[in-house]
Amino acid sequence: MALTLASAADLLKEHHLLREIIQGDVWTDDPARIASADEPFAGITYDTRKVTQGTLLCCKGRFKAEYLNGIDEAGLAAYVAETEYSAATAAPGLIVNDARKAMSLLSAAFYGYPQNELTVIGVTGTKGKTTTSYFTQALINAVSGGKAALFSSVDNCLDGHTYVESDLTTPESMDAFRMMREAADNGMEYLVMEVSSQALAQKRVEGIRFKAAVFTNLTRDHLDYHGTFENYAAAKHLLFENSDLAVINVDDEAAQYMLSGTQCRNVTFSAKSDECDYSAKNIRVSAAGVKYELVSNDNIGRVDFAVPGEFSVYNSMGAAVCLVEMGYDFREVLDALSQCGGVPGRMELVKTDTPYSVIIDYAHTPDGLENVLTSVHEITDGRVICVFGCG
């Protein structure tokens, strides 16, 4: 069903977001008082430069009235904002309590709720999100015949095989729903989404129910945005409050917090303990990758994974356990895992003719760099030269 001002108002009312509708001297909560209320929107955007005839504009963040100069001539149909801009535009305004949440819900409706056509899997944590997301998508593609899309901080993939460089770890909600629509139209049945704490705090995934969510770890990061570690952890926890299945690395200190206060089914994994649902045994780390046995109450299988570093045990376990718990065959998943390649820029072993090995990694925090160097020292007793750039 096409999105109109009337249906948008009803949706916002349903979620207790709509304060009023304003157009000129008219202040109302009844869209029937607006002449164009039943006319379908031709487009939706949060960028005033992209407004064309019949567009719904979502005004988020530090929006300024001067951004609306010339907007009526461009064809603005209506706007959504926390502040009314009647002095700057003749278009009706849907005035809401939370513009970001409203934008997410309206974007989902405009694009025909594509999330309902996809099985959505989220991956969150401080480190390992990208790698685990890539591994999860690769495994799903292997067992589903290439039916998995991907949103990550490195690339987005909307057709199961074409990767395009991304701008954000988790897209803005409007972009996410637009890309989900494209993925669903491309025949994708799954979406693996790297979910950042900022995205969760900014409600970019509002309206999406996750079939499964994987937690990698939590360290003191992004505190410039969240202010405190407690706020950072609380943002991550939001993902598991809106998921059917939580796959949790219990070797991390924040694991018990992530497991608490949710209604989803919890499954745990560990590389250090037997007090969990899945454990890694007989771990061997070398420059060629990692080998270990994945053990559960029902199964035991060998993993031979061609990405070096102890963290590869955790990232590959998170992906494998997620799929097994979603109902895929244990042996088939482990066979597919052993065929997985690495992730561009994540402990990537570069093929060279040199007498030394070259590894590239995207470590961009002190903690991340320390973990990479620790992983390198696990696989060599030789000299290590570190070259890094700093923005």
C-alpha positions as CSV (number, residue, x, y, z in Angstrom):
1,M,0.0,0.0,0.0
2,A,1.4,3.4,-1.0
3,L,2.4,5.8,1.8
4,T,0.3,8.9,2.1
5,L,0.1,11.7,4.7
6,A,-3.0,10.1,6.1
7,S,-1.4,6.6,6.4
8,A,1.8,8.2,7.7
9,A,-0.1,10.0,10.4
10,D,-2.0,6.8,11.4
11,L,1.3,4.9,11.7
12,L,2.9,7.7,13.8
13,K,-0.2,7.7,16.0
14,E,0.0,3.9,16.4
15,H,3.5,4.3,17.8
16,H,2.6,7.4,20.0
17,L,4.9,9.6,18.0
18,L,2.6,12.2,16.4
19,R,2.1,15.4,18.2
20,E,0.2,17.4,15.5
21,I,-0.1,18.1,11.9
22,I,0.7,21.7,10.9
23,Q,0.0,23.6,7.6
24,G,-0.1,27.3,7.7
25,D,-2.7,28.3,10.3
26,V,-4.1,24.7,10.6
27,W,-2.9,22.8,13.7
28,T,-4.6,19.4,13.9
29,D,-4.2,15.7,14.6
30,D,-6.8,14.9,11.9
31,P,-5.1,14.4,8.5
32,A,-8.5,14.8,6.8
33,R,-8.1,18.5,7.3
34,I,-5.1,18.5,5.0
35,A,-6.2,18.7,1.3
36,S,-3.5,16.4,-0.1
37,A,-3.7,13.8,2.7
38,D,-4.6,10.8,0.5
39,E,-2.1,11.5,-2.3
40,P,0.7,9.0,-2.3
41,F,4.2,10.3,-1.7
42,A,6.4,9.9,-4.8
43,G,9.6,9.7,-2.8
44,I,11.2,9.9,0.6
45,T,14.5,11.4,1.7
46,Y,16.3,13.1,4.6
47,D,18.4,15.2,2.2
48,T,16.8,18.5,1.1
49,R,18.9,18.5,-2.1
50,K,17.1,15.4,-3.2
51,V,13.6,16.7,-2.8
52,T,11.5,16.4,-6.0
53,Q,7.8,16.6,-6.8
54,G,5.8,14.7,-4.2
55,T,8.6,13.9,-1.8
56,L,8.3,13.3,2.0
57,L,11.2,14.9,3.8
58,C,12.5,13.6,7.2
59,C,14.2,16.3,9.2
60,K,16.6,14.6,11.6
61,G,19.6,15.6,13.7
62,R,20.8,19.2,13.7
63,F,18.3,20.3,11.0
64,K,18.1,24.1,10.3
65,A,15.2,26.0,8.8
66,E,17.5,27.6,6.1
67,Y,17.9,24.1,4.6
68,L,14.3,24.5,3.3
69,N,15.1,27.6,1.2
70,G,13.4,27.0,-2.2
71,I,12.0,23.6,-1.1
72,D,8.4,24.4,-2.2
73,E,9.5,25.1,-5.7
74,A,11.3,21.7,-5.6
75,G,8.0,20.0,-5.0
76,L,8.0,19.1,-1.3
77,A,4.8,17.3,-0.4
78,A,5.2,17.1,3.4
79,Y,7.9,17.0,6.1
80,V,8.4,15.1,9.4
81,A,10.2,16.9,12.2
82,E,10.4,17.6,15.9
83,T,10.0,21.3,15.2
84,E,7.5,23.0,12.9
85,Y,8.8,25.0,9.9
86,S,5.7,26.8,8.8
87,A,7.6,30.0,8.2
88,A,9.9,28.2,5.7
89,T,7.5,26.0,3.8
90,A,3.8,25.8,2.8
91,A,4.0,22.0,2.9
92,P,2.2,20.2,5.8
93,G,4.4,19.1,8.7
94,L,4.0,15.9,10.7
95,I,5.4,17.0,14.1
96,V,6.7,14.1,16.1
97,N,8.3,13.3,19.5
98,D,11.2,11.4,17.9
99,A,12.2,12.2,14.3
100,R,14.7,9.3,14.0
101,K,12.3,6.7,15.1
102,A,9.6,8.2,12.9
103,M,12.0,8.2,9.9
104,S,12.7,4.5,10.4
105,L,9.0,3.5,10.7
106,L,8.0,5.6,7.7
107,S,10.8,4.4,5.6
108,A,9.9,0.8,6.2
109,A,6.3,1.6,5.2
110,F,7.3,3.5,2.1
111,Y,9.4,0.6,0.8
112,G,6.7,-2.0,1.6
113,Y,8.2,-3.5,4.8
114,P,11.0,-5.4,3.0
115,Q,12.3,-6.7,6.4
116,N,9.3,-9.0,6.5
117,E,10.6,-10.7,3.3
118,L,14.0,-11.3,4.8
119,T,15.4,-13.4,7.6
120,V,17.5,-10.7,9.3
121,I,20.6,-11.6,11.4
122,G,22.4,-8.9,13.4
123,V,26.0,-9.0,14.7
124,T,27.3,-6.5,17.3
125,G,30.3,-6.0,19.6
126,T,33.4,-3.8,19.8
127,K,35.7,-6.1,17.7
128,G,34.9,-8.8,15.3
129,K,31.6,-7.5,14.0
130,T,32.7,-7.2,10.4
131,T,34.6,-10.5,10.2
132,T,31.7,-12.4,11.9
133,S,29.2,-10.8,9.6
134,Y,31.2,-11.8,6.5
135,F,31.6,-15.4,7.8
136,T,27.9,-15.6,8.6
137,Q,26.9,-14.3,5.1
138,A,29.4,-16.7,3.5
139,L,28.0,-19.7,5.4
140,I,24.4,-18.8,4.6
141,N,25.3,-18.3,0.9
142,A,27.0,-21.8,0.9
143,V,23.9,-23.5,2.4
144,S,21.2,-21.5,0.7
145,G,22.5,-21.2,-2.9
146,G,23.7,-17.6,-2.6
147,K,20.5,-16.0,-1.0
148,A,22.2,-13.8,1.6
149,A,22.6,-10.0,1.5
150,L,25.1,-8.1,3.7
151,F,25.4,-4.7,5.4
152,S,28.9,-4.1,6.9
153,S,31.4,-1.4,7.5
154,V,33.5,-2.6,4.6
155,D,31.0,-3.5,1.9
156,N,27.3,-3.9,1.2
157,C,26.0,-6.8,-0.9
158,L,22.5,-6.8,-2.2
159,D,22.5,-9.8,-4.6
160,G,24.7,-12.4,-2.8
161,H,27.8,-11.8,-4.8
162,T,28.4,-8.1,-5.8
163,Y,30.2,-6.1,-3.0
164,V,30.1,-2.3,-3.0
165,E,32.0,-0.2,-0.5
166,S,29.9,1.1,2.3
167,D,29.8,4.5,4.0
168,L,28.5,3.5,7.5
169,T,28.8,0.3,9.6
170,T,25.0,0.3,9.7
171,P,23.2,2.4,7.1
172,E,20.8,5.2,8.0
173,S,17.3,3.7,8.5
174,M,16.0,5.1,5.2
175,D,18.9,3.8,3.3
176,A,18.7,0.4,5.0
177,F,15.1,-0.1,4.1
178,R,15.7,1.0,0.5
179,M,18.6,-1.5,0.2
180,M,16.5,-4.2,1.9
181,R,13.8,-3.6,-0.8
182,E,16.4,-4.0,-3.5
183,A,17.8,-7.1,-1.9
184,A,14.4,-8.7,-1.6
185,D,13.6,-7.8,-5.2
186,N,16.9,-9.4,-6.1
187,G,15.7,-12.7,-4.6
188,M,17.6,-12.5,-1.4
189,E,16.0,-14.4,1.5
190,Y,18.5,-13.5,4.2
191,L,20.2,-10.3,5.4
192,V,23.3,-10.3,7.7
193,M,23.7,-6.9,9.2
194,E,26.6,-5.5,11.2
195,V,24.8,-3.4,13.9
196,S,26.8,-0.6,15.6
197,S,26.0,0.9,19.0
198,Q,25.4,4.3,17.4
199,A,22.9,2.8,15.0
200,L,21.0,1.2,17.9
201,A,21.1,4.4,19.9
202,Q,19.9,6.4,16.9
203,K,17.1,3.9,16.2
204,R,18.4,3.1,12.7
205,V,17.1,-0.4,13.0
206,E,13.7,0.5,14.6
207,G,11.0,-1.7,13.2
208,I,13.3,-4.6,12.4
209,R,12.8,-7.9,14.2
210,F,16.0,-10.0,14.2
211,K,15.8,-13.7,13.7
212,A,19.2,-14.0,15.5
213,A,21.8,-11.7,17.0
214,V,25.5,-12.5,17.7
215,F,27.6,-10.8,20.4
216,T,31.3,-10.8,19.9
217,N,32.8,-8.8,22.8
218,L,32.7,-5.4,24.5
219,T,35.7,-3.1,25.3
220,R,36.0,0.5,26.2
221,D,35.4,2.2,22.8
222,H,33.1,4.9,21.3
223,L,32.8,6.6,24.6
224,D,33.2,9.9,22.8
225,Y,29.7,9.3,21.5
226,H,28.0,7.3,24.4
227,G,29.7,9.2,27.2
228,T,30.0,6.2,29.6
229,F,30.8,2.5,29.2
230,E,27.4,1.8,30.8
231,N,25.6,3.7,28.0
232,Y,27.7,2.0,25.4
233,A,26.8,-1.5,26.8
234,A,23.1,-0.5,27.1
235,A,23.0,0.5,23.4
236,K,24.4,-2.9,22.4
237,H,21.9,-4.6,24.7
238,L,19.0,-3.1,22.6
239,L,19.8,-5.6,19.8
240,F,19.0,-8.6,22.0
241,E,15.8,-7.0,23.3
242,N,14.5,-7.2,19.7
243,S,15.8,-10.6,18.6
244,D,14.4,-14.2,18.7
245,L,17.8,-15.8,19.3
246,A,20.9,-14.4,21.1
247,V,24.3,-16.1,20.3
248,I,26.7,-14.9,23.0
249,N,30.5,-15.2,23.6
250,V,30.5,-16.0,27.3
251,D,34.3,-15.5,27.5
252,D,33.7,-11.7,27.5
253,E,33.0,-9.9,30.7
254,A,29.9,-8.2,29.3
255,A,28.3,-11.5,28.3
256,Q,26.1,-11.9,31.4
257,Y,24.8,-8.4,31.0
258,M,23.9,-9.1,27.3
259,L,22.1,-12.3,28.5
260,S,20.0,-10.5,31.1
261,G,16.6,-8.9,30.7
262,T,15.7,-10.3,27.3
263,Q,12.9,-12.5,26.2
264,C,14.9,-14.3,23.4
265,R,16.4,-17.7,23.4
266,N,20.0,-17.6,24.6
267,V,22.8,-19.8,23.3
268,T,26.4,-19.4,24.5
269,F,29.8,-20.3,23.1
270,S,33.4,-20.3,24.5
271,A,37.0,-21.0,23.7
272,K,37.9,-21.3,27.3
273,S,35.1,-23.0,29.2
274,D,32.8,-26.1,29.1
275,E,30.1,-24.1,31.0
276,C,28.4,-23.2,27.7
277,D,26.3,-24.6,24.8
278,Y,29.2,-24.8,22.4
279,S,33.0,-24.9,23.1
280,A,36.2,-24.9,21.1
281,K,38.7,-27.7,22.0
282,N,42.2,-28.5,20.9
283,I,42.8,-25.1,19.4
284,R,45.9,-24.7,17.2
285,V,46.9,-21.3,15.8
286,S,49.4,-20.9,12.9
287,A,50.2,-18.5,10.1
288,A,48.0,-20.7,7.9
289,G,45.0,-20.2,10.1
290,V,43.3,-21.9,13.1
291,K,42.2,-25.5,13.7
292,Y,39.9,-26.5,16.5
293,E,37.0,-28.9,17.4
294,L,33.6,-27.4,17.9
295,V,31.8,-29.3,20.6
296,S,28.2,-29.3,21.8
297,N,26.0,-31.7,23.7
298,D,24.9,-33.3,20.4
299,N,27.8,-32.9,18.1
300,I,31.5,-32.6,17.6
301,G,33.2,-31.5,14.4
302,R,36.6,-30.3,13.2
303,V,37.2,-26.8,11.9
304,D,40.1,-25.9,9.7
305,F,39.9,-22.2,9.1
306,A,42.3,-20.3,6.9
307,V,42.4,-17.0,8.9
308,P,45.2,-16.6,11.5
309,G,44.7,-15.4,15.1
310,E,42.9,-16.6,18.2
311,F,40.1,-14.1,17.5
312,S,39.3,-16.1,14.3
313,V,38.2,-18.9,16.7
314,Y,35.6,-16.6,18.2
315,N,34.5,-15.0,15.0
316,S,34.0,-18.3,13.2
317,M,32.3,-19.9,16.2
318,G,29.8,-17.1,16.4
319,A,28.9,-17.5,12.7
320,A,28.7,-21.3,12.9
321,V,26.7,-21.5,16.1
322,C,24.3,-18.9,14.8
323,L,23.5,-21.0,11.7
324,V,23.3,-24.3,13.5
325,E,20.9,-22.8,16.0
326,M,18.8,-21.5,13.1
327,G,18.3,-25.1,12.0
328,Y,21.1,-25.7,9.5
329,D,23.0,-29.0,9.6
330,F,26.0,-29.0,11.9
331,R,28.3,-30.9,9.4
332,E,27.2,-28.9,6.5
333,V,27.9,-25.6,8.3
334,L,31.4,-26.7,9.4
335,D,32.2,-27.9,5.9
336,A,31.2,-24.5,4.6
337,L,33.2,-22.8,7.3
338,S,36.4,-24.6,6.3
339,Q,35.9,-23.2,2.8
340,C,35.5,-19.6,3.9
341,G,38.2,-17.1,2.9
342,G,39.3,-14.1,4.9
343,V,37.8,-10.6,5.0
344,P,39.4,-7.7,3.1
345,G,41.5,-5.7,5.5
346,R,40.9,-7.9,8.5
347,M,44.0,-9.9,9.3
348,E,44.4,-10.2,5.6
349,L,47.4,-12.3,4.5
350,V,48.7,-10.7,1.3
351,K,50.2,-13.0,-1.3
352,T,53.8,-11.9,-2.0
353,D,57.1,-13.4,-3.2
354,T,58.9,-11.9,-0.2
355,P,60.7,-14.0,2.4
356,Y,58.4,-12.5,5.1
357,S,54.7,-12.4,5.5
358,V,52.6,-9.3,5.0
359,I,49.3,-8.8,6.9
360,I,46.9,-5.9,6.6
361,D,44.4,-5.1,9.3
362,Y,41.8,-2.3,9.9
363,A,42.7,-1.9,13.6
364,H,41.7,1.7,14.3
365,T,41.9,1.9,18.1
366,P,44.7,1.2,20.6
367,D,42.9,-1.9,21.9
368,G,42.4,-3.1,18.3
369,L,46.1,-2.6,17.4
370,E,47.2,-4.4,20.5
371,N,45.0,-7.4,19.7
372,V,46.3,-7.6,16.1
373,L,49.9,-7.5,17.3
374,T,49.1,-10.2,19.9
375,S,47.6,-12.3,17.2
376,V,50.7,-11.8,15.0
377,H,53.0,-12.9,17.9
378,E,50.9,-16.0,18.2
379,I,52.0,-17.2,14.8
380,T,55.6,-16.1,14.6
381,D,58.7,-16.0,16.8
382,G,60.4,-13.7,14.3
383,R,60.7,-10.0,14.0
384,V,57.5,-8.0,13.6
385,I,57.5,-4.6,11.9
386,C,54.3,-2.6,12.3
387,V,53.4,0.2,9.9
388,F,50.3,2.2,10.7
389,G,48.5,5.3,9.6
390,C,46.6,7.7,11.9
391,G,43.7,9.9,10.8
